[in-house]
Each structure stands twice: as structure tokens, then as C-alpha cells.
Amino acid sequence: MAGKKIKVLFRHRSMEIGGVEKVVLSMMNNLNREKFDLTVCLNINQGELRNDFPPHVKKVYIAEGREDMSKNPVLQKIQLLKRKYRLGLAEKNAEVAQNLLRENYDVEIATTYSVYKTVLNSTNKNSRKIAWLHSDLTLEGFDPYREEIFANMQQFDYIIYGSKQCKDALDEKFPQVQFPPGEVILNAIPISEIRSKANEFLPDQEDVPTFISVGRLHFRKGYKTLLEVHKKLLDSGYSHKIKIIGDGEDFDFLVKRIEELNVKKTFLLLGTKMNPYPYVKNSDFYVMPSESEGWPLIIAETLILKKPILATNVGGIPEMIDHNSTGYLVEYSEDGLYKGMVKFLTDGKLTEKIKHNLENIDEKFDNRKIFNAVEKIITDITCD
């Protein structure tokens, strides 16, 4: 490939705020534009980050997002049906995407398992194909889909694992499954940008200890469990508030349960925020109650803001947090979260020790090394 740019296509679903979306943008902004000609193809042009791609990146999309649809409920329903039909057509016929792209690529990258099949069905059979894996596929929730995901993974030329844990878990639990070559590459962290955004405004201050959490309102994120723990803490006399930034399919359930528990003033759903960092910086603690995780970007971002983190001991989180030193890890259960939150609310020496140990946390993140590793994978795979 010497003498010309390597043409790379990223396939992704949509651009709602999330860790994977931030990883995609970090790659677009930092991969060497003198070496790589970058294109992203979205299934749906939707989400708060959909317009954040740098100008040198070509963006195409198969279907319009909700942002571009009619506000009239009847017309919007018709538009959603048309979109569903078009997405279904694109899933069956790769020519739909190819007619938008109008060129072939040297490398095609599937950013999550949800688009593995999309990349594998590409009309370009000569491209080298890379799968990115951010999830722990050994978890029970993947039981109905694991066989299909494995079959897809085995057809790729290379796999990038977003955390050591998600690779090691596969190797340990499914040693008989032969996967393509791969390696662990952690997500890059824009340190200066995060700290700058954290100072853009000052949120309303609370008069009681406040936990903040940022994530999709999905059952694997543990917010239903956190809500029950919150009520138990209040009933036990531990005054505090919890603020959740994010949206998702569990929103209606959480709103109803908040009302049932009569905690509307202390368990606050703030919705999606384009800039969550001032809320993180100005809260007392960060809590991640997840049932499962890969290598959650928000944990790294919170470490950069030097905020004490209470998190469940799942996925790649133990790779990021040294228990009782740079954060505090608990088991995923009501009892585990309850005891951990009591610890943060009552043990000032612990939280001060964590803050002190985060003073030199920047040394933990080497972004250039991460981008260089991805560039090497792309370059090497085209030379095989």
C-alpha cells in the first residue's frame, strides 16, 4: 500500500452519546490523515454526536434520524415505517450501502457486534475486515445471540478487544472456539478536552452528599438496582442524592418506580446532556452500578476529573480502578452497592485518600500509543 492512502470504512449504527461513539470519534480525529482516507457509514443518521465528525471524514448514512422527521405523530409513524423498511432492505442487500459509498475500501471496520454481519455482507469481498469487541460475551444475557456472534467473529481477519477482561473471559470460558488474531487496545481519553468542558458551567449545588452517574438507561447498567439501594439508604438515615445523566429504554420504568418509592426529590433523572462533565466534577462521588461492562470510557473520564468512584467489580473496571486506592469496587448486588455507598457517605478518610491517589492519574493514559497501535493493525493487515 506504499505511496497511497489506505481507504478505511467504519460501519456503525448511530451516534447517540455513548462510550463506543466517543471511541469512533476519537479514531476519526486522531488516525493519521496523511496515511488513511476515512469514511463512516451510519445505519441511521441519529444522535447527539452525529454532526461531530471532523471535516476530512466522509460520512454517509442509510436512513434519516428522528431529528429529521416530522413532529406530527401520524407523519412520523409513517416515516419510521419507511425507515424500518429501508433498513431491512439494506440488511438483505448490501448494494443499498454500496450505492451510497460508491467506492471500495482496503479495510472495513465493524465498531460493535451489532454491525458485524453488516461488514461481513459487504459487496467488497477483497477488503480486510476488522471487528471491534467492547462486551463480555460470556455473560448470561448473550446466551441467545452468542453462537451467531461467534460465527460472525470467526469470519473477520482481525479482532480488536476493548478490554483485557473481555478477551480473557472468552479465552477462559470458550477455549475450544478458534477466533482470528487479535489484541487488546484500550480506549483513548482526551484529557485536556474533558477538563476544559468540566469548567464550562457550574450546575446547581446540593446541600447533601451527591452521587452522579452517566449511562444508558438499560437493564445491564444497574439503575433499577441502584434505585432500590437509594431508598434503603434513605430509610436507614443516610441523607444523599443520586443524579443520573442519560436516556434509554428503562426511563419509563424508573420514572414509575421513583414515584412509587416517593424519591422524586432525591433520585433525579437528568436526561441526556451534551456535556456531562461539569455534573461529574461538581458532585461528591461517581457511582457505576452496572451488571456488566467492557472498558467503560466514563470511568476513565471520571478518573481524569479526580472524582472518587464507587463501581461494581465487573468487566474491564478492575483494569481501570485499583480497589481501595484509586476507587472502590463492590459486587453487583443491592447489598454490595449498599455497603459501598455507606462507606463513601461515612468514611471521609477513604474518599480523601482516593482523591490524593488520583493526583498523578494522567500517567495511566497514553493516547498516542493507542492510536499508533490501531494504525499499525490497519497498515499491517493490508500488507498480509
C-alpha positions in Angstrom: 0.0 0.0 0.0 3.1 2.3 -0.2 2.6 5.5 -2.0 -1.1 5.9 -1.5 -3.6 6.3 1.4 -5.2 3.3 2.9 -9.0 3.6 2.4 -10.8 2.7 5.7 -14.5 2.3 6.2 -16.1 2.4 9.7 -19.6 0.9 10.0 -21.7 2.0 12.9 -25.4 2.1 13.9 -26.0 5.7 15.0 -24.4 8.4 17.1 -26.3 8.7 20.4 -24.0 9.7 23.2 -22.1 6.6 24.4 -18.7 5.2 25.0 -18.4 3.4 21.7 -19.5 6.6 19.8 -16.7 8.5 21.6 -14.2 5.8 20.6 -15.3 6.1 16.9 -14.9 9.9 17.0 -11.5 9.7 18.7 -10.3 7.4 15.9 -11.7 9.8 13.3 -9.9 12.7 14.9 -6.6 11.1 15.6 -5.7 8.5 13.0 -3.1 9.9 10.6 -5.0 11.6 7.8 -1.8 11.5 5.7 -1.9 7.7 5.7 -5.6 7.0 5.9 -8.6 8.0 3.9 -11.5 7.7 6.4 -15.2 7.1 5.8 -18.0 6.3 8.2 -21.3 4.8 7.2 -24.1 5.0 9.7 -27.2 2.9 9.5 -29.2 5.8 11.0 -28.1 9.5 10.9 -29.3 9.9 14.5 -27.9 11.0 17.9 -26.4 14.0 19.6 -22.9 13.3 18.1 -24.0 12.7 14.5 -22.5 16.1 13.4 -19.3 15.8 15.3 -17.2 14.0 12.7 -14.2 16.1 11.5 -14.4 17.6 8.0 -11.8 15.3 6.5 -14.0 12.3 7.2 -16.6 11.3 4.6 -20.0 10.5 6.2 -22.9 8.6 4.6 -26.0 7.1 6.1 -28.7 4.7 5.1 -31.7 6.2 6.8 -32.7 9.5 8.4 -32.7 10.0 12.1 -35.6 11.1 14.3 -34.2 14.6 14.4 -35.1 15.0 10.7 -38.6 13.6 10.9 -41.9 15.4 11.2 -43.2 16.4 14.6 -46.6 15.3 13.5 -47.2 11.9 15.2 -49.0 10.4 12.2 -46.4 11.5 9.7 -43.6 10.5 12.0 -45.1 7.0 12.3 -45.2 6.7 8.5 -41.6 7.9 8.3 -40.5 5.4 10.9 -42.2 2.6 9.0 -40.4 3.7 5.8 -37.1 3.8 7.7 -37.7 0.3 9.0 -38.3 -0.9 5.5 -35.2 0.7 4.1 -33.0 -0.6 7.0 -34.5 -4.1 6.4 -33.7 -3.8 2.7 -30.1 -2.7 3.4 -29.6 -5.6 5.7 -30.7 -8.1 3.0 -29.0 -6.2 0.1 -25.5 -4.7 0.6 -25.9 -2.8 -2.7 -28.0 -0.3 -0.8 -25.0 0.9 1.2 -22.6 0.5 -1.8 -24.8 2.8 -3.9 -24.2 5.5 -1.2 -20.5 4.8 -0.8 -19.7 4.4 -4.5 -16.2 3.1 -3.9 -14.4 0.1 -2.4 -12.2 0.1 0.7 -9.0 -1.6 1.7 -10.2 -2.1 5.3 -13.7 -2.3 6.7 -14.2 -2.0 10.5 -17.3 -3.1 12.5 -17.3 -0.9 15.6 -19.6 -3.2 17.6 -21.0 -6.8 17.4 -24.4 -5.3 16.2 -22.8 -4.4 12.8 -20.6 -7.5 12.4 -23.0 -9.0 9.8 -23.2 -5.7 8.0 -19.5 -5.6 7.4 -19.3 -9.3 6.5 -22.1 -8.8 3.9 -20.1 -6.0 2.2 -20.1 -6.2 -1.6 -16.3 -5.8 -1.5 -15.0 -9.3 -0.9 -11.4 -8.2 -1.2 -11.3 -5.8 1.8 -9.7 -6.8 5.0 -12.2 -6.8 7.8 -11.7 -5.9 11.5 -14.2 -6.5 14.3 -14.1 -4.3 17.5 -15.4 -6.0 20.7 -16.3 -4.0 23.7 -18.6 -6.5 25.5 -18.1 -9.5 27.8 -19.8 -12.2 25.6 -19.6 -14.8 28.4 -22.4 -13.1 30.3 -25.8 -14.9 30.5 -27.6 -12.1 28.6 -25.7 -13.1 25.5 -26.8 -16.7 25.6 -29.4 -16.3 22.8 -27.0 -14.5 20.5 -23.6 -15.9 21.4 -23.4 -18.6 18.8 -24.3 -16.2 16.0 -21.8 -13.6 17.3 -19.0 -16.2 17.4 -19.8 -17.4 13.9 -19.5 -13.8 12.7 -16.3 -13.1 14.6 -14.6 -16.1 13.1 -15.0 -14.6 9.6 -13.1 -11.4 10.4 -9.4 -11.0 9.7 -8.6 -9.4 13.0 -10.3 -8.5 16.3 -9.6 -5.5 18.5 -10.7 -6.1 22.1 -11.7 -3.0 24.1 -10.5 -4.5 27.4 -8.3 -7.3 28.6 -11.2 -8.8 30.5 -13.4 -9.3 27.5 -10.7 -11.2 25.7 -9.5 -13.2 28.7 -13.1 -14.2 29.6 -13.6 -15.6 26.1 -10.3 -17.5 26.1 -11.1 -19.0 29.6 -14.7 -19.9 29.1 -14.6 -20.9 25.4 -11.1 -22.3 24.8 -12.4 -24.6 22.0 -13.6 -21.6 19.9 -11.0 -20.5 17.4 -11.0 -16.8 16.8 -8.9 -14.8 14.4 -5.8 -13.0 15.5 -6.4 -10.0 17.8 -5.1 -7.8 20.6 -6.3 -5.6 23.4 -6.4 -1.8 22.7 -7.9 0.4 25.4 -9.9 3.5 24.5 -8.2 6.9 24.2 -9.0 9.7 26.6 -9.0 13.3 25.5 -7.7 14.6 28.8 -7.4 18.4 28.1 -10.8 18.4 26.4 -12.6 16.7 29.3 -11.1 19.1 31.9 -11.9 22.1 29.7 -15.5 21.0 29.3 -15.8 20.3 33.0 -15.3 24.1 33.6 -17.8 25.4 31.1 -20.6 25.9 33.7 -21.4 25.3 37.3 -24.5 23.1 38.0 -26.8 23.8 40.9 -25.1 22.7 44.1 -26.8 20.3 46.6 -26.8 20.6 50.4 -26.4 16.8 50.8 -23.7 14.4 49.5 -24.5 13.7 45.9 -23.6 10.7 43.7 -23.6 11.2 39.9 -23.8 8.5 37.2 -23.7 8.7 33.4 -25.0 5.9 31.2 -27.8 4.5 29.1 -30.9 3.5 31.0 -30.6 -0.1 30.2 -31.1 -3.1 32.5 -27.4 -4.1 32.3 -26.4 -0.7 33.7 -27.9 -1.5 37.1 -30.0 1.7 37.6 -33.0 -0.3 38.8 -30.9 -1.9 41.5 -29.3 1.5 42.4 -32.8 3.0 42.8 -33.8 0.3 45.4 -30.5 0.8 47.2 -31.1 4.5 47.3 -34.4 4.0 49.0 -32.9 1.6 51.6 -30.2 4.2 52.4 -32.7 6.9 52.9 -34.8 4.7 55.2 -31.6 3.9 57.1 -31.0 7.6 57.7 -28.2 8.2 55.1 -29.1 11.5 53.6 -27.9 11.9 50.0 -29.0 12.4 46.4 -28.4 10.5 43.2 -28.3 12.1 39.7 -28.4 10.1 36.5 -27.4 11.5 33.2 -28.7 9.5 30.2 -31.7 8.1 28.5 -32.9 4.7 27.3 -35.5 2.0 27.4 -35.7 1.8 31.2 -36.7 5.5 31.5 -40.5 4.9 31.9 -40.0 2.1 34.4 -37.6 4.2 36.5 -40.0 7.2 36.5 -42.8 5.0 37.7 -40.7 3.3 40.4 -39.3 6.7 41.6 -42.9 7.8 42.2 -43.8 4.5 43.9 -40.9 4.9 46.3 -41.6 8.6 46.8 -38.0 9.7 46.0 -38.6 12.2 43.2 -36.6 14.9 45.0 -33.6 12.7 45.7 -33.2 10.3 42.7 -33.0 12.6 39.7 -33.1 11.6 36.1 -31.5 14.5 34.2 -31.8 13.1 30.7 -29.1 13.3 28.1 -26.5 16.1 28.4 -24.1 17.0 25.6 -21.6 18.0 28.3 -21.9 15.8 31.4 -18.5 16.7 32.8 -19.5 19.7 35.0 -22.0 17.5 36.7 -19.4 14.9 37.3 -16.8 17.4 38.5 -19.2 19.1 40.9 -20.7 16.0 42.5 -19.2 14.4 45.6 -18.9 10.9 44.2 -19.4 8.9 41.0 -21.3 5.6 41.1 -21.4 2.9 38.4 -23.9 0.2 39.4 -23.5 -1.9 36.2 -24.3 -5.6 36.0 -21.8 -5.8 33.1 -19.3 -3.5 31.3 -16.5 -3.6 28.8 -13.9 -0.9 29.3 -16.3 2.0 30.3 -15.0 5.3 28.9 -16.9 7.3 31.6 -14.8 5.6 34.3 -11.6 6.9 32.7 -13.1 10.3 32.2 -14.1 10.5 35.8 -10.6 9.4 36.9 -9.3 12.3 34.9 -11.6 14.6 36.8 -10.2 13.1 40.1 -13.5 12.1 41.5 -13.9 9.2 43.9 -15.6 6.3 42.1 -17.7 3.5 43.5 -18.2 0.8 40.9 -19.2 -2.8 40.6 -16.4 -5.2 40.1 -17.3 -6.3 36.6 -15.9 -6.4 33.1 -12.8 -4.2 32.5 -13.5 -2.0 35.5 -10.8 -3.7 37.7 -8.3 -2.9 34.9 -9.1 0.8 35.4 -9.5 1.1 39.2 -7.2 -0.1 41.9 -9.6 -1.1 44.7 -9.3 1.0 47.9 -6.7 3.2 46.2 -8.0 5.0 43.1 -11.6 3.9 43.6 -13.7 1.4 45.4 -15.1 -1.8 43.9 -18.1 -3.8 45.1 -20.0 -6.8 44.0 -23.0 -6.3 41.7 -25.9 -6.7 44.2 -28.1 -4.5 46.3 -26.1 -5.5 49.4 -22.8 -4.7 47.7 -23.9 -1.3 46.4 -25.5 -0.5 49.8 -22.3 -1.2 51.8 -20.1 0.6 49.3 -22.3 3.7 49.3 -22.4 3.7 53.1 -18.6 3.6 53.1 -18.4 6.6 50.9 -21.0 8.5 52.9 -19.3 7.8 56.3 -15.6 7.3 55.7 -14.1 10.6 54.8 -10.6 9.3 55.2 -11.2 6.8 52.4 -12.5 9.3 49.9 -9.7 11.8 50.7 -7.2 9.0 50.2 -8.7 8.2 46.8 -8.6 11.9 45.7 -4.9 12.1 46.8 -4.1 8.9 44.8 -5.7 10.4 41.7 -3.3 13.4 41.6 -1.0 11.7 39.0 -3.7 9.7 37.2 -2.8 11.2 33.8 0.2 8.9 33.6 -2.2 6.0 33.3 -3.4 7.1 29.8 -1.1 7.1 26.8 -3.3 8.2 23.9 -0.6 8.3 21.2 0.4 4.7 21.9 -3.3 3.7 21.4 -3.6 5.5 18.1 -0.3 4.1 16.9 -1.4 0.6 17.7 -4.6 0.9 15.7 -2.7 2.5 12.8 -0.2 -0.5 12.9 -3.1 -3.0 12.8 -4.7 -1.3 9.8 -1.4 -1.0 7.9 -0.2 -4.5 8.7 -3.4 -6.1 7.7 -3.3 -4.6 4.2 0.2 -5.9 3.7 -0.7 -9.5 4.6 
